[in-house]
Amino acid sequence: MDREWGSKPGSGGAASAQNEAIDRRERLRRLALETIDLAKDPYFMRNHLGSYECKLCLTLHNNEGNYLAHTQGKRHQTNLAKRAAREAKEAPAQPQPHKRTVSLKKSVKIGRPGYRVTKQFDPETKQRSLLFQIEYPEIEDNAKPRHRFMSSFEQRIQPFDKHYQFLLFAAEPYEIIAFKVPSTEIDKSTPKFFSHWDQDSKMFTLQLYFKTKPPETNKPQPPPSADGTSVPGSGTRPMPPPPQAPPPPPPSIPPPPMANGPRSMPPGGNLPPPPPPMANFGPGSQMFTG
């Protein structure tokens, strides 16, 4: 019988336990070469003889594959676990930071509250104001509405606009509502800016005043420069140039003599005698000559 017992016809003999161990180590070596970078292994060292050593287990290896097969073995893994336990025991105990646990309260929203906004104007101070009245009839017990101002750059619903800001009102279990107001500075003095929560009528009231802008006419005008022009950036027009004298009239030229007009004076200076007057001849009259 040419083949061993238990093997198929045309194949080699059945692998022994030693051959299976050799084949397993070879497969582990190939896998380790593909996945493990020896340059990052702190226990891998190459000596002056060209062989490789494991500084943790103090073993000698002929090639990198043999060392990688050693790292997957039981001896190397046991030494790694012992070293990790020893370092954890010798390391000083670090105080754990106290983590504040905040419980998120989840409630079912019942919709938006009713509200009323009133625009006001103070004729004495020339200030504009807004009065907000929010109704929360189904507010939770011992709860109080809250409000805050939010910049236009904090929200993600409308395009950014630096000329406006948002005033938010919140109370459980109602949805948060927001009002778009001008981004003018708010006068937060005590008599003008106030909020009040009426527990009986379940109404939250907030009043705010906007500060007035100083008039531009009160700003001091910048002094003009030496050449009479204004300072650049002041926004005023330059002074016009001084008026100049009108140009002198051109010399008079005598008009040409008229055909039927008066004749010029002769060189002697004496005017010729005027012609005799002519008689008026009516119809039927005759003229006699002597």
Backbone bond lengths (Angstrom), bond angles and torsions (degrees), N, CA, C in turn:
res aa  C-N    CA-C-N  psi(-1)  N-CA   C-N-CA  omega(-1)  CA-C   N-CA-C  phi
1 M - - - 1.468 - - 1.519 107.24 -
2 D 1.386 115.10 121.53 1.466 119.25 -172.48 1.525 112.07 -82.16
3 R 1.304 118.87 -29.71 1.473 120.29 -175.42 1.516 111.14 -106.35
4 E 1.347 115.56 160.03 1.451 119.92 -178.45 1.523 110.69 -77.41
5 W 1.309 115.94 165.26 1.444 120.87 -177.52 1.521 110.13 -73.65
6 G 1.337 116.86 134.12 1.456 122.54 178.15 1.506 114.67 95.56
7 S 1.346 118.93 -6.90 1.457 121.01 179.54 1.510 110.30 -95.90
8 K 1.322 115.56 156.58 1.451 120.55 -179.48 1.519 109.82 -80.45
9 P 1.366 116.36 155.04 1.475 119.21 176.60 1.518 111.20 -62.66
10 G 1.289 119.35 134.56 1.460 124.30 179.53 1.495 114.34 87.55
11 S 1.321 120.17 -1.15 1.470 123.46 -179.50 1.512 109.41 -116.44
12 G 1.340 113.65 170.95 1.448 118.42 179.29 1.509 111.81 -75.94
13 G 1.283 117.07 -176.04 1.446 121.40 179.92 1.505 111.97 -74.08
14 A 1.303 116.48 164.90 1.451 121.53 178.76 1.518 110.27 -64.87
15 A 1.372 116.29 137.63 1.459 121.11 -177.78 1.517 109.64 -70.08
16 S 1.284 115.40 138.15 1.457 121.00 177.83 1.521 109.56 -83.25
17 A 1.324 118.36 174.03 1.461 122.96 179.16 1.520 110.83 -63.52
18 Q 1.327 116.23 -35.20 1.469 119.46 178.81 1.526 110.69 -67.07
19 N 1.317 116.62 -42.29 1.471 119.55 179.32 1.520 111.44 -66.69
20 E 1.311 117.20 -37.12 1.471 119.73 177.22 1.524 111.24 -64.88
21 A 1.343 117.58 -38.92 1.464 119.84 178.22 1.514 111.74 -65.80
22 I 1.337 115.37 -38.83 1.478 118.87 178.28 1.519 110.36 -64.95
23 D 1.330 115.54 -43.21 1.470 118.67 179.92 1.526 111.47 -65.42
24 R 1.335 117.83 -37.60 1.469 121.17 179.27 1.525 110.52 -65.87
25 R 1.320 117.34 -43.69 1.456 119.82 178.15 1.520 112.19 -63.17
26 E 1.319 116.73 -36.14 1.463 119.76 178.37 1.526 111.27 -66.48
27 R 1.308 117.02 -40.13 1.464 119.50 178.06 1.528 111.22 -67.71
28 L 1.303 117.29 -38.94 1.466 119.87 176.69 1.518 111.83 -65.54
29 R 1.325 115.59 -36.43 1.466 118.50 178.63 1.509 111.18 -64.30
30 R 1.339 116.62 -44.32 1.473 119.55 179.26 1.523 111.63 -64.37
31 L 1.324 116.15 -39.28 1.467 118.99 178.58 1.518 111.27 -67.01
32 A 1.326 117.19 -39.81 1.457 120.33 -179.98 1.517 111.91 -67.36
33 L 1.327 116.75 -35.55 1.469 119.76 177.50 1.514 111.99 -63.61
34 E 1.320 116.76 -30.62 1.466 120.27 -179.02 1.515 112.93 -82.87
35 T 1.320 118.17 -27.47 1.462 120.50 -172.32 1.521 114.21 -111.00
36 I 1.330 119.98 -21.90 1.461 122.37 -173.93 1.517 109.75 -108.18
37 D 1.339 115.55 134.81 1.459 121.85 176.95 1.525 107.91 -100.18
38 L 1.331 116.42 112.54 1.462 120.61 -177.71 1.523 112.57 -66.89
39 A 1.332 117.68 -23.59 1.467 119.39 -179.07 1.521 111.61 -66.49
40 K 1.335 117.14 -22.12 1.454 120.98 -179.90 1.529 112.65 -98.43
41 D 1.317 118.59 1.39 1.456 122.06 -179.91 1.525 109.12 -82.83
42 P 1.357 119.94 117.31 1.482 119.83 -177.24 1.530 113.44 -72.77
43 Y 1.347 119.47 -14.30 1.470 121.59 -177.26 1.526 112.68 -101.93
44 F 1.334 117.11 0.32 1.465 120.42 -179.26 1.524 108.86 -89.11
45 M 1.371 116.64 129.78 1.462 120.58 -179.16 1.529 109.44 -146.02
46 R 1.305 116.03 138.69 1.459 122.33 176.87 1.525 108.38 -106.42
47 N 1.334 116.41 125.81 1.475 120.42 -176.48 1.528 111.00 -90.74
48 H 1.346 115.65 -176.61 1.468 121.15 -176.22 1.520 112.63 -74.78
49 L 1.297 117.30 -12.13 1.463 120.06 179.68 1.533 112.38 -89.43
50 G 1.323 117.95 -4.79 1.456 120.97 -179.56 1.513 113.92 91.64
51 S 1.305 117.40 -0.40 1.464 120.37 177.29 1.525 109.14 -96.77
52 Y 1.333 116.57 176.17 1.462 122.03 -174.16 1.523 109.28 -118.53
53 E 1.329 116.31 145.46 1.445 122.39 -178.27 1.529 109.62 -126.24
54 C 1.308 115.02 151.40 1.464 122.44 171.90 1.516 107.17 -105.14
55 K 1.331 116.81 113.39 1.453 120.80 -176.68 1.523 112.83 -71.88
56 L 1.326 116.73 -17.98 1.463 118.86 178.34 1.529 111.93 -82.01
57 C 1.326 115.72 -44.76 1.474 120.14 -178.20 1.524 113.24 -97.44
58 L 1.354 117.24 -9.74 1.470 122.26 -179.12 1.526 110.87 59.08
59 T 1.349 115.51 47.45 1.464 122.08 178.74 1.518 109.47 -112.19
60 L 1.320 117.45 155.49 1.460 124.44 -178.73 1.519 108.42 -112.43
61 H 1.373 116.58 136.65 1.456 122.12 -176.68 1.524 109.00 -134.02
62 N 1.346 114.69 146.47 1.464 120.20 -176.10 1.531 112.79 -80.82
63 N 1.312 117.71 -33.86 1.464 119.83 -177.51 1.541 108.81 -142.99
64 E 1.324 114.84 175.35 1.466 120.44 -178.08 1.520 110.94 -67.43
65 G 1.330 117.17 -36.85 1.456 119.34 179.26 1.510 112.58 -62.22
66 N 1.315 115.50 -39.14 1.452 119.12 177.84 1.529 111.54 -65.70
67 Y 1.323 116.56 -37.51 1.476 119.39 178.34 1.528 110.58 -67.91
68 L 1.338 116.32 -40.87 1.467 119.06 179.86 1.522 110.95 -66.16
69 A 1.322 116.62 -36.67 1.462 119.06 175.67 1.529 110.81 -65.09
70 H 1.322 116.49 -32.43 1.467 120.25 177.35 1.529 111.61 -68.81
71 T 1.332 116.44 -37.66 1.467 118.80 -179.99 1.524 112.08 -65.81
72 Q 1.320 117.74 -24.32 1.458 120.28 178.04 1.537 112.42 -87.85
73 G 1.329 117.59 -3.70 1.460 120.42 -177.42 1.513 113.24 -82.04
74 K 1.348 114.64 174.51 1.457 121.13 -175.49 1.516 111.62 -71.02
75 R 1.310 118.24 -37.75 1.463 121.78 -177.17 1.514 111.34 -62.70
76 H 1.329 117.01 -48.74 1.465 120.86 -178.65 1.537 110.89 -65.65
77 Q 1.308 119.08 -40.79 1.459 121.68 -179.62 1.531 110.85 -67.23
78 T 1.353 117.61 -36.53 1.461 120.00 177.91 1.524 111.11 -66.08
79 N 1.323 116.64 -42.16 1.466 120.12 178.58 1.530 111.54 -64.92
80 L 1.335 117.16 -35.45 1.463 120.08 176.98 1.529 110.72 -64.02
81 A 1.325 116.96 -42.20 1.468 119.97 179.86 1.524 111.10 -66.37
82 K 1.327 118.53 -40.09 1.461 121.17 178.99 1.523 111.34 -65.01
83 R 1.310 116.07 -40.88 1.470 118.80 -179.33 1.526 111.03 -67.61
84 A 1.301 117.33 -39.56 1.467 119.66 178.42 1.519 110.91 -64.43
85 A 1.336 117.85 -39.30 1.465 120.35 178.89 1.518 111.34 -66.82
86 R 1.317 118.09 -38.32 1.452 121.38 179.45 1.528 111.21 -67.48
87 E 1.331 118.32 -41.71 1.466 121.19 178.97 1.517 111.18 -66.35
88 A 1.340 116.98 -36.75 1.469 119.02 178.40 1.517 111.40 -68.16
89 K 1.316 117.68 -31.26 1.454 120.91 -179.92 1.511 111.58 -76.30
90 E 1.311 117.61 -37.54 1.460 121.20 -178.38 1.524 112.75 -80.52
91 A 1.289 118.06 -20.50 1.469 120.38 -178.47 1.518 109.45 -69.20
92 P 1.354 118.42 138.67 1.475 120.62 178.64 1.523 110.50 -66.46
93 A 1.308 113.84 146.92 1.464 119.30 -179.20 1.518 109.39 -73.08
94 Q 1.313 116.77 122.26 1.451 122.45 178.85 1.529 109.61 -90.48
95 P 1.345 116.95 133.52 1.472 118.46 178.33 1.530 110.30 -67.61
96 Q 1.301 115.17 130.61 1.450 120.23 -179.75 1.526 109.38 -78.63
97 P 1.331 116.61 131.98 1.477 118.29 178.09 1.517 111.01 -66.10
98 H 1.330 113.19 141.39 1.459 118.88 -179.60 1.533 109.27 -77.04
99 K 1.288 116.15 118.12 1.452 121.73 -179.84 1.514 109.18 -96.03
100 R 1.309 113.40 121.78 1.454 119.00 179.70 1.519 109.89 -81.58
101 T 1.300 114.54 121.47 1.466 119.35 -178.79 1.523 108.80 -93.31
102 V 1.303 114.60 124.93 1.461 121.36 178.72 1.517 107.71 -112.28
103 S 1.291 115.47 120.95 1.464 119.78 -179.98 1.518 109.05 -86.69
104 L 1.310 115.27 121.68 1.449 120.94 179.30 1.518 109.57 -80.36
105 K 1.315 113.80 124.32 1.455 118.89 -178.82 1.521 109.29 -90.72
106 K 1.294 115.84 122.85 1.454 121.58 -179.53 1.521 108.67 -106.49
107 S 1.322 114.66 123.90 1.458 120.44 179.17 1.512 109.21 -134.09
108 V 1.292 116.07 154.70 1.469 122.43 -179.91 1.515 108.59 -85.15
109 K 1.323 116.28 124.40 1.459 121.25 179.86 1.530 109.50 -74.52
110 I 1.348 115.75 139.86 1.462 120.47 -178.25 1.519 112.42 -109.26
111 G 1.343 117.81 4.99 1.463 120.08 177.00 1.513 111.60 122.03
112 R 1.337 114.60 -171.38 1.463 120.71 -179.36 1.521 110.65 -93.00
113 P 1.325 117.28 147.68 1.472 119.73 178.87 1.529 110.78 -80.27
114 G 1.316 114.93 162.73 1.454 119.80 173.55 1.515 111.07 -79.22
115 Y 1.333 117.14 148.47 1.459 120.26 -176.56 1.518 109.85 -148.22
116 R 1.319 114.20 162.88 1.464 122.58 176.97 1.510 107.92 -145.73
117 V 1.347 117.14 129.79 1.467 123.20 -178.34 1.524 108.27 -118.14
118 T 1.337 115.95 128.25 1.459 121.78 -179.07 1.519 108.99 -119.60
119 K 1.349 115.57 128.51 1.459 121.01 176.67 1.527 108.79 -91.98
120 Q 1.336 116.05 136.65 1.460 121.18 -177.08 1.524 109.69 -132.99
121 F 1.333 114.29 158.10 1.467 120.80 178.41 1.520 108.55 -141.32
122 D 1.334 115.86 128.78 1.469 122.03 179.67 1.530 108.54 -96.54
123 P 1.332 118.69 110.22 1.478 119.08 -176.94 1.526 113.11 -68.52
124 E 1.324 118.13 -22.41 1.458 119.36 -178.33 1.527 111.49 -76.35
125 T 1.334 116.88 -48.31 1.462 120.43 -178.21 1.531 112.79 -95.65
126 K 1.354 117.04 -4.34 1.471 121.97 -179.78 1.537 111.09 59.82
127 Q 1.332 116.88 33.73 1.456 121.69 -179.44 1.526 110.07 -105.76
128 R 1.326 114.62 143.91 1.460 121.22 174.76 1.526 108.84 -100.16
129 S 1.322 115.82 144.94 1.459 120.54 -176.45 1.522 109.17 -140.17
130 L 1.343 114.63 163.08 1.458 123.48 177.60 1.520 108.77 -129.78
131 L 1.316 115.86 138.81 1.459 122.74 178.11 1.526 108.19 -119.61
132 F 1.336 115.96 116.49 1.461 122.42 -179.46 1.529 108.85 -104.61
133 Q 1.326 115.52 132.01 1.460 122.78 176.80 1.531 107.75 -128.16
134 I 1.347 116.17 109.36 1.459 122.41 -176.47 1.532 107.99 -111.08
135 E 1.312 115.83 131.93 1.464 121.53 -178.82 1.522 109.64 -103.74
136 Y 1.344 115.59 127.64 1.469 122.91 177.71 1.537 109.17 -126.80
137 P 1.320 118.18 74.74 1.480 118.46 -177.10 1.522 113.53 -70.04
138 E 1.339 118.67 -26.22 1.465 121.48 -177.09 1.531 111.76 -107.73
139 I 1.321 117.61 29.70 1.465 120.39 -178.83 1.523 109.73 -68.44
140 E 1.340 115.21 152.49 1.462 119.54 -178.82 1.524 110.63 -68.46
141 D 1.315 114.78 157.61 1.462 120.36 -178.67 1.529 110.66 -66.06
142 N 1.334 114.03 141.46 1.467 122.41 178.68 1.528 112.17 59.17
143 A 1.321 117.67 25.15 1.462 122.45 177.26 1.521 109.31 -108.02
144 K 1.325 115.35 150.45 1.453 121.76 -179.28 1.524 109.11 -131.67
145 P 1.312 118.59 135.00 1.475 120.28 179.98 1.522 111.22 -62.96
146 R 1.308 114.55 151.68 1.458 122.20 179.50 1.519 109.41 -123.79
147 H 1.329 116.22 158.22 1.462 121.84 178.72 1.523 108.78 -144.32
148 R 1.309 115.68 156.25 1.465 122.31 176.11 1.516 109.12 -159.72
149 F 1.348 115.20 157.61 1.464 122.09 176.16 1.524 108.68 -98.10
150 M 1.313 115.88 138.25 1.454 121.50 -178.75 1.527 109.37 -128.70
151 S 1.319 115.55 134.43 1.459 120.89 178.60 1.519 110.46 -70.32
152 S 1.322 115.14 158.37 1.466 119.30 178.56 1.519 111.98 -67.39
153 F 1.334 117.71 -21.07 1.460 121.28 -178.96 1.524 112.32 -83.56
154 E 1.348 118.40 -9.14 1.456 120.52 178.92 1.519 112.70 -84.42
155 Q 1.327 117.22 -28.42 1.461 120.33 -176.40 1.523 110.41 -88.55
156 R 1.337 115.63 159.61 1.462 122.73 -177.11 1.532 111.58 -124.59
157 I 1.325 117.88 19.27 1.460 121.07 -176.83 1.523 111.02 -99.01
158 Q 1.326 117.65 -45.06 1.459 122.63 -179.06 1.520 109.78 -111.22
159 P 1.331 117.36 159.47 1.477 119.51 176.68 1.531 111.05 -62.59
160 F 1.336 115.14 151.97 1.457 120.62 -179.00 1.531 109.96 -66.31
161 D 1.330 116.09 137.59 1.461 121.84 176.93 1.522 107.43 -147.82
162 K 1.320 116.51 113.60 1.455 120.26 -175.81 1.521 112.91 -71.40
163 H 1.331 118.54 -11.42 1.453 121.11 -179.22 1.526 112.72 -85.03
164 Y 1.340 118.65 -3.22 1.461 121.29 -177.69 1.524 109.94 -133.70
165 Q 1.330 115.20 157.39 1.449 123.71 172.82 1.524 108.47 -138.28
166 F 1.347 116.66 174.94 1.454 120.92 -174.82 1.523 109.02 -123.67
167 L 1.339 114.96 140.10 1.456 123.28 175.24 1.522 108.10 -111.60
168 L 1.349 116.79 117.88 1.457 122.67 -173.65 1.522 110.53 -105.41
169 F 1.348 115.16 142.94 1.454 122.98 174.77 1.520 107.79 -126.66
170 A 1.349 116.69 135.67 1.466 121.48 -177.31 1.514 109.23 -140.99
171 A 1.332 114.72 141.22 1.462 122.64 174.89 1.516 107.38 -164.06
172 E 1.336 116.11 132.49 1.466 120.94 178.73 1.526 110.36 -77.98
173 P 1.337 118.22 139.99 1.466 129.49 5.04 1.523 113.50 -100.20
174 Y 1.347 118.50 29.89 1.453 122.11 -178.33 1.532 110.03 -86.80
175 E 1.319 115.22 159.80 1.456 120.88 175.68 1.522 110.02 -75.04
176 I 1.315 115.61 156.46 1.466 121.19 178.41 1.527 108.67 -77.45
177 I 1.317 116.30 131.39 1.459 121.41 177.69 1.527 108.38 -114.95
178 A 1.329 116.34 150.81 1.463 122.28 -176.71 1.518 109.05 -135.21
179 F 1.339 116.02 146.00 1.459 123.68 178.09 1.522 108.40 -121.80
180 K 1.308 115.56 135.22 1.461 122.13 -179.60 1.524 108.75 -91.53
181 V 1.318 116.33 114.84 1.466 122.30 -176.77 1.520 108.84 -123.81
182 P 1.330 118.19 160.97 1.475 119.73 177.62 1.528 111.07 -63.19
183 S 1.314 114.93 150.31 1.470 120.73 -178.31 1.527 112.06 -86.24
184 T 1.332 116.92 25.55 1.458 120.69 175.76 1.523 110.02 -69.00
185 E 1.326 116.36 149.91 1.463 120.11 -179.92 1.515 110.28 -62.18
186 I 1.327 116.05 137.55 1.458 122.43 -175.13 1.525 109.19 -96.86
187 D 1.320 114.97 136.16 1.462 121.20 177.71 1.531 108.00 -83.12
188 K 1.348 116.62 105.09 1.459 121.79 -175.63 1.524 112.45 -98.75
189 S 1.323 117.21 30.71 1.450 119.64 173.98 1.530 110.11 -70.88
190 T 1.311 115.80 158.78 1.470 120.94 -170.40 1.524 113.56 -61.17
191 P 1.312 121.18 -48.67 1.469 117.31 -175.37 1.519 114.43 -72.91
192 K 1.327 118.45 -17.09 1.462 120.11 -174.59 1.518 112.90 -101.50
193 F 1.315 118.13 -36.99 1.465 121.18 -179.95 1.531 107.88 -105.25
194 F 1.330 116.46 115.96 1.453 119.36 179.87 1.527 108.92 -152.57
195 S 1.333 115.14 158.90 1.461 123.04 175.45 1.524 107.97 -137.25
196 H 1.339 115.83 147.21 1.464 120.75 -176.83 1.522 108.87 -146.99
197 W 1.330 116.16 134.82 1.465 122.86 177.01 1.523 108.61 -112.85
198 D 1.331 115.09 114.08 1.454 121.42 179.49 1.525 108.28 -90.25
199 Q 1.321 116.75 109.14 1.458 121.32 -176.42 1.529 111.58 -68.80
200 D 1.316 117.50 -28.77 1.467 120.11 -176.94 1.528 111.66 -77.48
201 S 1.323 116.46 -49.62 1.468 119.95 -178.60 1.516 113.23 -87.69
202 K 1.359 118.44 -5.13 1.462 123.01 179.99 1.532 111.41 57.81
203 M 1.323 115.80 45.05 1.469 120.72 -179.47 1.522 109.16 -125.80
204 F 1.336 114.71 132.76 1.462 121.81 177.80 1.520 108.28 -105.95
205 T 1.338 116.62 126.87 1.462 122.53 -176.03 1.511 109.26 -117.92
206 L 1.331 115.34 135.59 1.463 121.87 178.04 1.512 108.59 -139.29
207 Q 1.319 116.22 130.29 1.470 121.50 177.71 1.518 108.81 -125.52
208 L 1.320 115.70 138.04 1.468 121.17 178.96 1.512 109.61 -140.54
209 Y 1.334 115.43 148.31 1.463 123.83 177.62 1.525 108.85 -116.65
210 F 1.320 115.47 142.04 1.462 121.45 174.87 1.520 109.42 -95.53
211 K 1.329 115.39 136.90 1.452 119.51 177.72 1.521 110.46 -70.89
212 T 1.326 115.46 143.90 1.460 120.41 179.66 1.517 109.30 -83.61
213 K 1.312 114.24 145.67 1.459 119.77 177.85 1.523 109.68 -81.07
214 P 1.332 119.35 138.46 1.464 120.07 178.54 1.516 110.45 -65.69
215 P 1.342 117.37 139.85 1.476 119.06 179.61 1.510 111.50 -65.69
216 E 1.291 114.53 145.59 1.472 120.07 -178.22 1.519 112.41 -74.10
217 T 1.367 116.73 -18.47 1.469 118.72 -178.39 1.520 111.86 -70.26
218 N 1.344 117.07 -22.65 1.461 119.63 -179.69 1.519 113.36 -79.60
219 K 1.313 117.27 -6.21 1.455 119.16 -179.40 1.523 110.12 -72.08
220 P 1.326 120.37 135.18 1.473 121.27 179.12 1.521 110.66 -66.76
221 Q 1.331 114.86 137.87 1.450 120.48 179.24 1.521 109.56 -78.75
222 P 1.304 118.71 138.68 1.477 120.23 178.10 1.511 111.41 -70.28
223 P 1.327 117.79 142.66 1.473 119.72 -179.71 1.515 110.71 -67.15
224 P 1.324 117.87 145.49 1.470 120.27 178.24 1.510 111.06 -70.68
225 S 1.318 115.44 156.61 1.458 120.74 179.27 1.513 110.86 -78.93
226 A 1.343 116.44 179.98 1.462 120.98 -175.58 1.518 112.34 -66.02
227 D 1.339 118.42 -33.98 1.462 120.69 -177.03 1.516 112.61 -85.01
228 G 1.348 117.40 6.80 1.454 119.10 176.30 1.503 114.62 90.67
229 T 1.326 118.73 -2.67 1.461 120.94 -179.64 1.520 108.93 -95.16
230 S 1.309 116.50 160.43 1.461 121.68 -179.04 1.518 110.12 -82.58
231 V 1.338 114.33 165.07 1.457 120.59 179.90 1.517 108.82 -72.85
232 P 1.344 119.53 137.77 1.478 119.91 179.44 1.522 111.13 -60.85
233 G 1.336 114.43 137.21 1.449 119.87 178.78 1.509 114.03 90.45
234 S 1.375 118.61 -5.01 1.452 119.81 -179.45 1.510 112.06 -77.23
235 G 1.342 118.88 -20.57 1.446 121.35 176.82 1.518 113.86 87.34
236 T 1.358 120.45 -0.63 1.453 122.78 -179.99 1.517 109.68 -95.04
237 R 1.311 114.71 154.24 1.465 119.44 -179.49 1.532 110.02 -78.80
238 P 1.327 118.40 149.87 1.473 120.04 176.85 1.515 111.58 -69.06
239 M 1.351 116.36 152.30 1.463 121.91 -179.23 1.524 110.10 -69.27
240 P 1.338 117.11 140.83 1.480 118.74 179.75 1.523 110.19 -70.51
241 P 1.322 117.76 156.45 1.477 120.46 178.46 1.522 111.03 -67.98
242 P 1.354 118.73 155.79 1.481 121.52 179.97 1.526 110.49 -64.88
243 P 1.352 116.94 148.29 1.478 119.37 179.96 1.523 111.32 -67.20
244 Q 1.305 115.48 146.27 1.464 122.17 179.29 1.526 110.43 -107.20
245 A 1.375 115.15 155.09 1.474 120.31 -179.88 1.519 109.89 -68.92
246 P 1.335 117.48 144.98 1.484 119.22 179.32 1.523 110.75 -66.59
247 P 1.297 118.72 151.20 1.475 120.79 -179.85 1.531 111.02 -67.97
248 P 1.353 117.78 150.50 1.500 120.40 -179.35 1.526 109.86 -66.40
249 P 1.344 116.41 149.57 1.491 119.67 179.53 1.533 110.37 -69.71
250 P 1.303 118.01 153.22 1.485 120.55 178.59 1.526 111.04 -69.24
251 P 1.372 119.61 155.56 1.495 122.12 -179.98 1.518 110.87 -63.41
252 S 1.358 113.59 142.90 1.480 119.42 -178.06 1.525 110.15 -73.54
253 I 1.300 116.88 139.18 1.475 124.14 178.65 1.519 107.75 -116.92
254 P 1.364 118.10 128.55 1.485 119.24 -178.55 1.514 109.90 -61.87
255 P 1.318 115.74 137.63 1.471 119.12 179.44 1.518 110.85 -68.31
256 P 1.281 119.87 154.77 1.474 122.09 178.52 1.528 110.32 -67.94
257 P 1.362 116.80 152.49 1.480 119.69 -178.55 1.514 110.24 -65.91
258 M 1.331 113.61 141.62 1.464 120.56 179.95 1.519 108.91 -84.46
259 A 1.317 116.38 152.11 1.475 120.87 -177.20 1.511 111.29 -66.94
260 N 1.294 119.34 -44.28 1.463 123.25 -178.89 1.508 113.02 -105.54
261 G 1.293 117.18 9.64 1.464 120.65 -176.77 1.514 111.38 -87.14
262 P 1.313 118.26 -170.97 1.483 122.38 -178.55 1.521 111.00 -68.88
263 R 1.321 115.02 144.71 1.461 121.09 -179.33 1.521 110.33 -83.53
264 S 1.272 113.97 158.44 1.466 118.60 -179.67 1.520 110.79 -73.92
265 M 1.346 115.39 159.72 1.474 121.08 -177.14 1.523 108.97 -73.97
266 P 1.342 118.71 136.88 1.474 121.45 178.58 1.517 110.63 -67.48
267 P 1.321 116.34 167.36 1.473 118.50 -177.61 1.510 114.24 -63.06
268 G 1.322 119.75 -26.99 1.471 121.77 -178.60 1.488 113.43 -70.96
269 G 1.256 118.18 -25.14 1.458 120.90 178.75 1.487 113.60 98.98
270 N 1.395 119.17 -9.65 1.458 121.24 -179.23 1.512 109.55 -101.85
271 L 1.300 113.38 136.80 1.455 118.89 179.61 1.517 109.23 -76.34
272 P 1.303 121.17 144.85 1.475 122.46 176.32 1.513 109.98 -69.71
273 P 1.380 115.88 153.28 1.481 118.04 -179.60 1.517 109.62 -64.89
274 P 1.321 114.84 148.02 1.477 117.78 179.35 1.524 110.83 -70.06
275 P 1.278 120.55 153.81 1.479 123.30 179.37 1.517 109.66 -68.71
276 P 1.382 116.13 152.33 1.481 118.92 179.29 1.506 109.72 -63.94
277 P 1.339 112.83 151.34 1.467 115.10 178.91 1.510 110.70 -70.63
278 M 1.251 115.40 145.92 1.452 122.45 -179.67 1.514 108.85 -95.87
279 A 1.375 113.32 137.66 1.467 119.43 -179.13 1.501 108.90 -76.65
280 N 1.275 112.50 153.19 1.451 119.45 177.80 1.516 108.18 -90.98
281 F 1.249 115.98 121.17 1.463 121.02 179.48 1.513 108.88 -104.42
282 G 1.319 110.93 125.10 1.446 116.85 178.30 1.510 109.68 -93.24
283 P 1.243 116.81 -176.02 1.484 120.79 178.47 1.550 110.45 -71.69
284 G 1.272 116.34 130.40 1.469 122.68 178.83 1.488 114.39 94.72
285 S 1.397 118.12 -6.69 1.466 120.87 -178.74 1.508 110.11 -86.11
286 Q 1.336 118.55 154.24 1.455 124.07 -176.96 1.522 108.78 -123.32
287 M 1.289 116.59 156.41 1.436 122.59 -179.39 1.505 109.16 -113.18
288 F 1.365 116.55 127.77 1.467 121.77 -177.91 1.484 108.64 -110.54
289 T 1.359 115.53 142.99 1.456 121.37 177.62 1.505 108.38 -121.44
290 G 1.310 122.57 142.51 1.430 126.64 -177.05 1.491 113.54 -98.20
